[in-house]
Amino acid sequence: MKTLHIMRHAKSSWKDAGLKDHQRPLNKRGKRAAADMGERFRGQGMAPDLLLSSDARRAMDTAEIICHALDLAPSIIIADSFLYLASANRIEKMVRKLDDCWCRVILFGHNPGLTELVNRFYPTPIANLPTAGVVGLTFDIRRWRDLRRKRLVRSVFDFPKNKADA
């Protein structure tokens, strides 16, 4: 089994108009939302083998907050510049090339690529993966290169404003 959690970065700040898009940090709401989602991961006993993130500051900040909630060292995050505003095709190719020793991966990135990727696998189309939103997909596969929608055995969609389990 392989599980891929696809997480959009949390809400970022537009306060400093001089910052390039790549350098924008999380705002207060984003930090709270990421911490909340981290606690949800923790409550589910999530133990990722790999955290793969866009190298944009807002994505890395989100990944670091998730690491903190899971008592993991931020040094386990692999930052990849190719995930910055990547298309669904590019992201899917990256996932298919992951080392098969990793069974539980959290991928942090950006829209529209993430929403497009989710809609390739998630059973019900979603219009938008919201900031700090997460889609978890578990596949009955041994190798990442065998990733197929028909091999999906479990899926979940959660986001900060989702109070269904509250």
N, C-alpha and C positions, 0 to 999 in steps of 0.2 A: 504494500500500500504506500502511496505517496500523497502527502497533503500539502497543498499550496494555499497560503493565505495571501490574498491580494489586498493591500491597504493603501488607500490614498493618503497623502500627507495631510496633517491637520491644518486648520485655518491659519493663514499667514498674514503678516502685517504689511500694510501699504503705507505706514506712517512716514518712512523715509523715502521720499520721491527720488532721491539721488542713488538709491541702491539698484543694482541690476537685478532682474528677475531671479537669477540664479542664487543671489545672496539674501533674499528676503527671509527673515526669521519667522517663527511662529508668534502669533499675538497671544494675549492672555487667554482668550477663549480657546484657541488652538491647543495651548499647553494643558488646559483643563480637560479638553476632549480627548487628547492623546492619553493623558493619565487615566481617565475613565475607561478608555478602551483597553489600556494595559491591565487594569484591574479585572476587566472581563476576561482577557486572555488568562490571567493568573487564576481566576475562579474556575476556568475550564481545564486547568492543569496543563496548559499549553507549554510544551518544552521544545522549542524549535532547534533544529540542527544548524540552520543557516538563516541569517538575516541579510538580505540583499537590498540595497537602497540606491536610488538616484543620488548623485553627489550634490544635489541642490540643498542648500542649508535647511529649508523647511522639511524636506524629506528626511534628512539626517537627524534633525532635531526630533522628529516624530519617532524615528527608529530608536534613538537614544532613550526617549521616555519609555517606550515599550520595554527596552532592555532593563531599565531601572525597575519597572513593575515586576519583571520576571526574574529579578536578581541575577541578571547576566551582565557581564562586563561589556561596555560599548565597543571594546576592541574586537568583538566578534562580528561586528557589522562590516560587510564588504560594500564599499561605495563604488558605484560604477557609473561613469559619465554617460554611457550609452543609454541608461534608463531615464536621463533627463529629457522629458517631453517625448519619450519614445512612442512609436506607433505600436499597435497591438501585434502586428507581424514581427516587429523587432523583439518585443518582449517575449512572445511565444517561442521564437527561435532561441532566445537566451535560456528559457526554462527547459526546453528540450535538450539543451547541451549541458545541463547541470550534472554534476558528478552523482552517480547513483547511490553513493554512500549517504547522501542527505535524503532523509525521508520526510521531514517537516520543515518547510521553508516559508518564511514571511518575506514578501516582496513589497517594498515601499516605492511609490512613484506618483505619477501625475495623470490627469485627464487631458485629452479624451482617450488616450491609449488604454488606460486601465479599464474604463467602462466598456470599451470595445472588446477587450480581452475577456472580461467577465462574461459578456454576452455570447461569446463563443462556447462557453462551457456551462454557465448557470442555467438551470431548467426554465426559469421565467425571465424574459428580458427585463432589464432595469434601464430606466431613462438616464440615470446619472449615479455614479458612485460618489456619494457626498464626501466632503472633507472628513478625515478620520474614519471613514467607512471601511468596512472589512468584508470581503467575501472569502469564505473558507471552502475549499474544494478538495475532496478526498477521492482519489482514483484507485481502482483495482489494477495497479501496474507495478512492475518491479524496476522499470527503467523509465526515466523522464522522457526519453525520445518516443515512448509509446503513448504519450498523452493524447487522449481522445475523449470527446464528449460521451460517447457510448460506454466508456469505462468509468464514468462518474458514479460513485456509490453514495456519496453524502455531500450536501451543500448547506451552507448557512450564510446569511447576510445580516450584518449588524452595523449599527451606526450610532453616534452619540445621542441622537434624539429618539432612538428606538426604546420605548419603555415597556415593550411587550413582556419582558421577563422581570419587570419590577414588581 
